[in-house]
């Protein structure tokens, strides 16, 4: 099968997508791997693939591939202009790499989120900190895996962190200052979607200090063997997970979010404020990795359903 008839998988992380590739291989599905960390394209004659699945990560800069983040935005637009159906295309990727855009989307949909301000200099952090209130968190606009998120307990902590150069505004010098929400029962909830519809949800138990909630690294079997425990079964590690069926109104809100963001495969995270019981949405993921050991935890393999979807979309293109 020629390149322009196969499914192209555009990705940067070397390990996260092994289960996807394994499922494609087991079915004999033709696909092409595109390495986002070192890539090029002809803007005058872009390749038309049978289908392109964008798996580019906003956390690429943590692995020395920041250039791929900004390159991807233009690459996806060019591929789309050639008529290729792109799963999680340029619109979705725009939300993946901008937490500020995520807040604007939530606001436009009337979906509640923590009190926040978007800033582009540390002086604005000080200015808005009293309005937001302590404790608060500062998170880079382009994030991923909880990188650069800082929890600050007081104005003195904020001043000290700024003076020590420990406040990270991220690779686009833009950040959110946001109220810290105490999680009811010590967990957040991550809702995964496929083809814009609810697929599954899970509670992720966290200490409130560890902001790396990447599902692909929850109960990472190789790391578990190395460390001697399975993180999914270790509440003290802050990464215990449980399958969960959210209320219908939550599922409806999540499906509205992904539809408005143009996200075909993605996840949305929310937290129940322990102070008043309100659900607050705080993260939209166009790159959504299914939880590791999914068949054991969920009772089914979401990668099988994902490949079913990719084949349908390829055949319809």
BAGUBA-428644 format. One record per residue (C-alpha): residue number from 1; residue in one letter; y, x, z. Coordinates in nm, 2 decimals. Layout:
BEGIN
REC   resi   resn        y        x        z
REC    NUM      A        Y        X        Z
...
END
This chain:
BEGIN
REC   resi   resn        y        x        z
REC      1      X     0.00     0.00     0.00
REC      2      X     0.34     0.14    -0.09
REC      3      X     0.61     0.21     0.16
REC      4      X     0.82    -0.09     0.06
REC      5      X     0.52    -0.32     0.12
REC      6      X     0.43    -0.19     0.47
REC      7      X     0.57    -0.26     0.81
REC      8      X     0.81     0.01     0.91
REC      9      X     0.83     0.09     1.28
REC     10      X     1.16     0.26     1.36
REC     11      X     1.14     0.42     1.71
REC     12      X     1.25     0.72     1.92
REC     13      X     1.05     0.73     2.24
REC     14      X     0.73     0.93     2.19
REC     15      X     0.50     0.74     2.43
REC     16      X     0.62     0.38     2.48
REC     17      X     0.47     0.24     2.16
REC     18      X     0.12     0.38     2.16
REC     19      X    -0.03     0.03     2.25
REC     20      X     0.16    -0.12     1.95
REC     21      X     0.03     0.15     1.71
REC     22      X    -0.32     0.11     1.86
REC     23      X    -0.32    -0.26     1.79
REC     24      X    -0.20    -0.21     1.43
REC     25      X    -0.46     0.06     1.37
REC     26      X    -0.74    -0.16     1.51
REC     27      X    -0.65    -0.43     1.25
REC     28      X    -0.61    -0.19     0.97
REC     29      X    -0.25    -0.30     0.92
REC     30      X    -0.05    -0.07     0.70
REC     31      X     0.26     0.06     0.87
REC     32      X     0.51     0.35     0.84
REC     33      X     0.65     0.54     1.14
REC     34      X     1.02     0.62     1.11
REC     35      X     1.15     0.88     1.37
REC     36      X     1.49     0.76     1.47
REC     37      X     1.57     1.09     1.64
REC     38      X     1.58     1.28     1.31
REC     39      X     1.63     1.04     1.01
REC     40      X     1.84     0.99     0.70
REC     41      X     1.90     0.72     0.44
REC     42      X     2.06     0.68     0.10
REC     43      X     2.35     0.43     0.13
REC     44      X     2.36     0.38    -0.24
REC     45      X     1.99     0.30    -0.28
REC     46      X     1.84     0.20     0.06
REC     47      X     1.47     0.16     0.08
REC     48      X     1.35    -0.20     0.09
REC     49      X     1.06    -0.22     0.34
REC     50      X     0.82    -0.52     0.36
REC     51      X     0.95    -0.55     0.72
REC     52      X     1.13    -0.32     0.96
REC     53      X     1.07    -0.34     1.33
REC     54      X     1.36    -0.18     1.53
REC     55      X     1.23    -0.02     1.85
REC     56      X     1.53     0.21     1.91
REC     57      X     1.61     0.28     2.27
REC     58      X     1.96     0.29     2.43
REC     59      X     1.82     0.55     2.67
REC     60      X     1.76     0.80     2.38
REC     61      X     2.05     1.02     2.51
REC     62      X     1.84     1.10     2.81
REC     63      X     1.60     1.27     2.58
REC     64      X     1.86     1.46     2.38
REC     65      X     1.89     1.20     2.10
REC     66      X     2.23     1.04     2.16
REC     67      X     2.31     1.08     1.79
REC     68      X     2.03     0.84     1.71
REC     69      X     2.20     0.55     1.90
REC     70      X     2.52     0.55     1.69
REC     71      X     2.33     0.63     1.37
REC     72      X     2.10     0.33     1.42
REC     73      X     2.38     0.08     1.41
REC     74      X     2.47     0.18     1.06
REC     75      X     2.12     0.24     0.94
REC     76      X     2.01    -0.11     1.03
REC     77      X     2.31    -0.27     0.86
REC     78      X     2.22    -0.07     0.54
REC     79      X     1.86    -0.17     0.55
REC     80      X     1.95    -0.53     0.60
REC     81      X     2.19    -0.51     0.30
REC     82      X     1.90    -0.41     0.08
REC     83      X     1.72    -0.74     0.17
REC     84      X     1.48    -0.61     0.43
REC     85      X     1.38    -0.84     0.71
REC     86      X     1.46    -0.65     1.03
REC     87      X     1.31    -0.75     1.36
REC     88      X     1.58    -0.69     1.62
REC     89      X     1.84    -0.60     1.36
REC     90      X     2.19    -0.48     1.38
REC     91      X     2.32    -0.78     1.57
REC     92      X     2.05    -0.75     1.84
REC     93      X     2.10    -0.38     1.86
REC     94      X     2.47    -0.43     1.92
REC     95      X     2.38    -0.61     2.24
REC     96      X     2.12    -0.35     2.33
REC     97      X     2.38    -0.08     2.34
REC     98      X     2.66    -0.26     2.51
REC     99      X     2.64    -0.42     2.86
REC    100      X     3.00    -0.53     2.81
REC    101      X     2.90    -0.73     2.50
REC    102      X     2.61    -0.88     2.71
REC    103      X     2.86    -1.01     2.97
REC    104      X     3.08    -1.16     2.70
REC    105      X     2.77    -1.34     2.55
REC    106      X     2.66    -1.47     2.89
REC    107      X     3.02    -1.59     2.96
REC    108      X     3.04    -1.77     2.62
REC    109      X     2.71    -1.95     2.70
REC    110      X     2.82    -2.05     3.05
REC    111      X     2.54    -1.85     3.21
REC    112      X     2.63    -1.70     3.55
REC    113      X     2.63    -1.32     3.61
REC    114      X     2.76    -1.10     3.89
REC    115      X     3.14    -1.04     3.93
REC    116      X     3.22    -0.76     3.69
REC    117      X     3.50    -0.56     3.53
REC    118      X     3.47    -0.34     3.22
REC    119      X     3.66    -0.01     3.25
REC    120      X     3.71     0.31     3.05
REC    121      X     3.85     0.54     3.33
REC    122      X     3.78     0.61     3.69
REC    123      X     4.12     0.50     3.80
REC    124      X     4.03     0.15     3.69
REC    125      X     3.72     0.17     3.91
REC    126      X     3.94     0.22     4.22
REC    127      X     4.18    -0.06     4.11
REC    128      X     3.90    -0.32     4.07
REC    129      X     3.67    -0.22     4.36
REC    130      X     3.84    -0.43     4.62
REC    131      X     3.84    -0.73     4.39
REC    132      X     3.47    -0.69     4.33
REC    133      X     3.40    -0.60     4.69
REC    134      X     3.15    -0.36     4.85
REC    135      X     2.87    -0.28     4.81
REC    136      X     2.90    -0.25     4.44
REC    137      X     2.74    -0.08     4.15
REC    138      X     2.88     0.12     3.86
REC    139      X     2.67     0.12     3.55
REC    140      X     2.73     0.29     3.21
REC    141      X     2.79     0.05     2.92
REC    142      X     2.52     0.22     2.72
REC    143      X     2.23     0.25     2.96
REC    144      X     1.86     0.23     2.97
REC    145      X     1.60     0.30     3.24
REC    146      X     1.87     0.26     3.51
REC    147      X     2.03     0.59     3.41
REC    148      X     2.37     0.66     3.56
REC    149      X     2.38     0.35     3.78
REC    150      X     2.53     0.42     4.12
REC    151      X     2.54     0.20     4.43
REC    152      X     2.84     0.25     4.65
REC    153      X     2.88     0.11     5.00
REC    154      X     3.25     0.16     5.06
REC    155      X     3.58     0.27     4.92
REC    156      X     3.52     0.61     5.09
REC    157      X     3.19     0.64     4.91
REC    158      X     3.36     0.56     4.58
REC    159      X     3.63     0.81     4.63
REC    160      X     3.38     1.08     4.73
REC    161      X     3.16     1.01     4.43
REC    162      X     3.46     1.02     4.19
REC    163      X     3.59     1.35     4.35
REC    164      X     3.24     1.50     4.32
REC    165      X     3.21     1.40     3.95
REC    166      X     2.92     1.18     4.03
REC    167      X     3.04     0.86     3.86
REC    168      X     2.91     0.83     3.51
REC    169      X     3.10     0.63     3.26
REC    170      X     2.83     0.70     3.00
REC    171      X     2.83     0.84     2.65
REC    172      X     3.10     0.60     2.52
REC    173      X     3.32     0.65     2.84
REC    174      X     3.29     0.28     2.92
REC    175      X     3.13     0.13     3.23
REC    176      X     3.08    -0.19     3.43
REC    177      X     3.19    -0.21     3.80
REC    178      X     2.98    -0.50     3.94
REC    179      X     2.91    -0.66     4.27
REC    180      X     2.58    -0.56     4.42
REC    181      X     2.35    -0.87     4.45
REC    182      X     2.10    -0.87     4.74
REC    183      X     1.78    -1.00     4.59
REC    184      X     1.60    -1.29     4.75
REC    185      X     1.25    -1.19     4.85
REC    186      X     1.32    -0.84     4.73
REC    187      X     1.26    -0.88     4.36
REC    188      X     1.43    -0.94     4.03
REC    189      X     1.27    -1.14     3.75
REC    190      X     1.22    -1.02     3.39
REC    191      X     1.15    -1.28     3.13
REC    192      X     1.00    -1.16     2.80
REC    193      X     1.03    -1.35     2.47
REC    194      X     0.87    -1.33     2.13
REC    195      X     1.00    -1.50     1.82
REC    196      X     1.28    -1.63     2.04
REC    197      X     1.04    -1.82     2.27
REC    198      X     0.92    -1.76     2.62
REC    199      X     0.62    -1.53     2.63
REC    200      X     0.58    -1.44     3.00
REC    201      X     0.77    -1.35     3.31
REC    202      X     0.71    -1.12     3.60
REC    203      X     0.86    -1.05     3.94
REC    204      X     0.95    -0.68     3.98
REC    205      X     0.98    -0.58     4.34
REC    206      X     1.25    -0.32     4.40
REC    207      X     1.41    -0.15     4.70
REC    208      X     1.76    -0.20     4.54
REC    209      X     1.79     0.17     4.52
REC    210      X     1.57     0.24     4.21
REC    211      X     1.73     0.09     3.90
REC    212      X     1.46     0.21     3.65
REC    213      X     1.27    -0.11     3.59
REC    214      X     1.13    -0.01     3.25
REC    215      X     0.82    -0.23     3.21
REC    216      X     0.64     0.04     3.01
REC    217      X     0.66     0.27     3.32
REC    218      X     0.55     0.01     3.57
REC    219      X     0.19     0.10     3.66
REC    220      X     0.20     0.39     3.42
REC    221      X    -0.17     0.48     3.43
REC    222      X    -0.13     0.85     3.35
REC    223      X     0.14     0.89     3.61
REC    224      X    -0.07     0.69     3.86
REC    225      X    -0.36     0.93     3.81
REC    226      X    -0.13     1.22     3.86
REC    227      X     0.03     1.08     4.18
REC    228      X    -0.29     0.92     4.31
REC    229      X    -0.16     0.56     4.32
REC    230      X    -0.10     0.27     4.08
REC    231      X     0.27     0.19     4.11
REC    232      X     0.20    -0.18     4.04
REC    233      X     0.00    -0.19     4.36
REC    234      X     0.24     0.01     4.57
REC    235      X     0.53    -0.19     4.71
REC    236      X     0.67     0.11     4.88
REC    237      X     0.73     0.26     4.54
REC    238      X     0.95    -0.03     4.46
REC    239      X     0.76    -0.12     4.14
REC    240      X     0.51    -0.38     4.24
REC    241      X     0.49    -0.67     3.98
REC    242      X     0.36    -1.02     3.98
REC    243      X     0.32    -1.27     3.70
REC    244      X     0.56    -1.56     3.74
REC    245      X     0.63    -1.90     3.58
REC    246      X     1.01    -1.95     3.59
REC    247      X     1.17    -2.30     3.61
REC    248      X     1.23    -2.47     3.28
REC    249      X     1.61    -2.43     3.32
REC    250      X     1.57    -2.05     3.34
REC    251      X     1.35    -2.04     3.04
REC    252      X     1.60    -2.26     2.85
REC    253      X     1.88    -2.02     2.95
REC    254      X     1.68    -1.71     2.84
REC    255      X     1.59    -1.87     2.50
REC    256      X     1.96    -1.96     2.45
REC    257      X     2.06    -1.60     2.52
REC    258      X     1.81    -1.44     2.28
REC    259      X     1.89    -1.69     2.00
REC    260      X     2.26    -1.62     2.03
REC    261      X     2.21    -1.25     2.04
REC    262      X     1.98    -1.24     1.73
REC    263      X     1.70    -1.10     1.94
REC    264      X     1.35    -1.16     1.80
REC    265      X     1.15    -0.97     2.06
REC    266      X     1.33    -0.91     2.39
REC    267      X     1.37    -0.95     2.76
REC    268      X     1.63    -1.09     3.00
REC    269      X     1.66    -1.01     3.36
REC    270      X     1.80    -1.22     3.64
REC    271      X     1.82    -1.20     4.02
REC    272      X     1.83    -1.48     4.28
REC    273      X     2.12    -1.41     4.51
REC    274      X     1.98    -1.42     4.87
REC    275      X     2.31    -1.54     5.00
REC    276      X     2.33    -1.87     4.82
REC    277      X     2.02    -1.90     4.60
REC    278      X     2.20    -1.88     4.27
REC    279      X     2.03    -1.72     3.97
REC    280      X     2.25    -1.45     3.82
REC    281      X     2.17    -1.29     3.48
REC    282      X     2.25    -0.93     3.45
REC    283      X     2.06    -0.75     3.16
REC    284      X     1.97    -0.84     2.81
REC    285      X     1.71    -0.62     2.64
REC    286      X     1.67    -0.60     2.26
REC    287      X     1.43    -0.32     2.32
REC    288      X     1.18    -0.48     2.55
REC    289      X     0.86    -0.30     2.64
REC    290      X     0.57    -0.50     2.76
REC    291      X     0.45    -0.42     3.11
REC    292      X     0.19    -0.15     3.12
REC    293      X    -0.17    -0.27     3.19
REC    294      X    -0.06    -0.61     3.07
REC    295      X    -0.42    -0.76     3.02
REC    296      X    -0.50    -0.68     3.38
REC    297      X    -0.16    -0.81     3.52
REC    298      X    -0.10    -1.10     3.28
REC    299      X    -0.45    -1.20     3.17
REC    300      X    -0.37    -1.14     2.80
REC    301      X    -0.25    -0.87     2.57
REC    302      X     0.11    -0.93     2.44
REC    303      X     0.07    -0.66     2.18
REC    304      X    -0.19    -0.87     2.01
REC    305      X     0.06    -1.16     1.99
REC    306      X     0.33    -0.92     1.88
REC    307      X     0.12    -0.79     1.58
REC    308      X     0.03    -1.15     1.49
REC    309      X     0.41    -1.22     1.47
REC    310      X     0.48    -0.90     1.27
REC    311      X     0.22    -0.99     1.02
REC    312      X     0.35    -1.34     0.98
REC    313      X     0.71    -1.21     0.93
REC    314      X     0.59    -0.95     0.68
REC    315      X     0.40    -1.21     0.48
REC    316      X     0.70    -1.45     0.48
REC    317      X     0.95    -1.18     0.36
END
